[in-house]
Amino acid sequence: MAESEEEVDVLVQRVVKDITNAFKRNPNIDEIGVIPCPEARYNRSPIVLVENKLGVESWCVKFLLPYVHNKLLLYRQRKHWLDREALVDITCTLLLLNPDFTTAWNVRKELLQCGVLNPEKDLYLGKLALTKFPKSPETWIHRRWVLQQILRQFSAVGHGTKQQQQLHQGEAEPADAERSQQLSDHLAGTLRQEMKVCSDAASRYPSNYNAWSHRIWVLQHMAKGNIKVLHDELSSMRLWVSMHVSDHSGFHYRQFLLSELITGVSQSPSCTAATTAATSSHHQQSSTVPIGSPHHHSHVQANGEPQGAEVAGEEERQLSFTTVLLLFHEEMELCSDLIQSFPGHETLWSHRRHVFYLWHSMRRESHHHCSTNGSIESVHLKDSDPVLPEAGDQSCAGHEESVNGQRHASEPMEVDGASLADSRDSKRLKRGVLLPSPPTLPSEHSFVSSILDRCSNPEQRRFALAYKKWLDTVIGQQP
Amino acid sequence: MKLYSLSILFKGPTKANLLKAAYDLSSFSFFQRSSVQEFMTFTSALIVERTTQGSRASVKEQEYLCHVYVRNDNLGAVVIADTEYPQRVCFTLLDKVLEEFSRQVDSIDWPSGNPETINYKALDIHLSKYQNPREADAMTKVQAELDETKIILHNTMESLLERGEKLDDLVSKSEHLGNQSKAFYKTARKQNSCCEVM
């Protein structure tokens, strides 16, 4: 059927309409797909809607795709006129079948800019396209463009409110407060949705780099410096990486979270608290950027009283060092656990390298600081004092002790003998406080030996030996 | 890591008889699930037919690994997993399931039974519990329990076939596969397997 040009014309227009109607009939469609079906059945639409899933029978794709494709190109070349409604429908059909068709996304960008489409609708279309094509680069790129539109809207409104607030000398009108609360709720909702879209795409396609780098982009632009979001991400990703031990992209995302958290924890309230009023006013300005982070506000207020701020800064700094130490400790524990449970995955070993390197360079940096600025050293030593905030995990603590004992025995082997860990150990002995032991070169070596002693898996042995070599050549050679 | 299917079959003189099966196809796209399920059944039966009694084997097919154990009493089980899932845990699961099944279902029913007549309900529970191998407590078991060197490894399905036999022919003759699945197979084949239609 549908051989002549006219017949194709009629058929395709019907199918495009069917797709549009399906969306009208069911606004909750959450997946699209192609149904393998080599031949058409008479008097039946090739569009099938079952349980929120929209399916296209495969036979019609070869008519449908070239037709809508040409139609849009002719419109672009100004050879064929299409009204706005037709454009919306045609680009929708086209993008669901081939989401990497940039021109169609560009047409939608224009429609969005002149208000025919709203951003949410395009995010939704992209989400559906990703259920069938989870990597589609053009879809991710368009998504970021749409998100930027939303952010721009948000910051424009946020800025307006801010100015008004200044006019009213801080007496914000309740309506304004409500409006900005609504906006930030909306933004938080969008953030959650993006995380969900990324998770789904990552589960549909292993090592989906596009999905994971989008996730990073979203955090960088929509949750900049928001430590709570970063923490939540890190803990919610834990199970995911444990179930995808060869997905390098997933672990790379974890590495990103970790380094963001370290910068965030060590730079935010504590470091800035001690700074002068000049920088704090700068902060006030930068907080007009829609980040929705409560940290900044409370901190700015704390700055009102210099002396109080300094005390608070000291405490916070101690806390932040403990937090960073805990983060590293937990990550290394997770990594050891996964390496032991699932032998022979290179991803896990390269994650270990990265985490250890991150810790190592951070420690070197703090050493460097110590030689230039003695005060930090004393602060860091004090950091080990506070009773561990939430290290109530007894089994974990017990395990640390044994690891610690091992490490202690091999301590003299360490080149940079005067390590922070050493003094911390003695403190701990004095006070009986259990702080997690940071990873060190000797502790890493003993981890590798324990793997080599027990494991017969040839791949695992190869990775363990490579890691050992890396420790010797890269880490061991550094002062 | 993921387990897609777990099935118990009886290895008859000419062909394998499916007794019970459980599937987790949530990671496949909705419209492919029925075809994928048929293919998993087809593959499981084929593998049991081509595996000798008293042996264990793992067959690699694209990004999947099919692990099979056929006991000396002709009762066999197949688990289809991804390549990430630990092989050792799969064989622990197969041992356990076959043991339980042979205790609960009389061996008289094995040669002629089918999923409707066989009364054994634990398969779905096992499949979902073992999705996370660490919760299934099989990880802590002593490694020596299973001699991994005795597991036969096939790098493709093709290596299970006899001389002159073709997978395409087996697919088109199969009674496990419906027309839609056969069409699905043809398109996938044409597109060099990994990516589906379009």
Interface residues (C-beta under 8 A of the other chain):
Chain A: E31 G33 V34 I35 P36 C37 P38 V50 E51 K53 G55 S58 V61 L65 L97 T131 K132 S203 R204 P206 S242 M243 H244 V245 S246 S341 F342 H345
Chain B: M1 K2 S27 S29 F30 F31 Q32 S35 E63 T83 E84 P86 N132 P133 R134 M139 Q180 S181 A183 F184 T187 E196 V197 M198
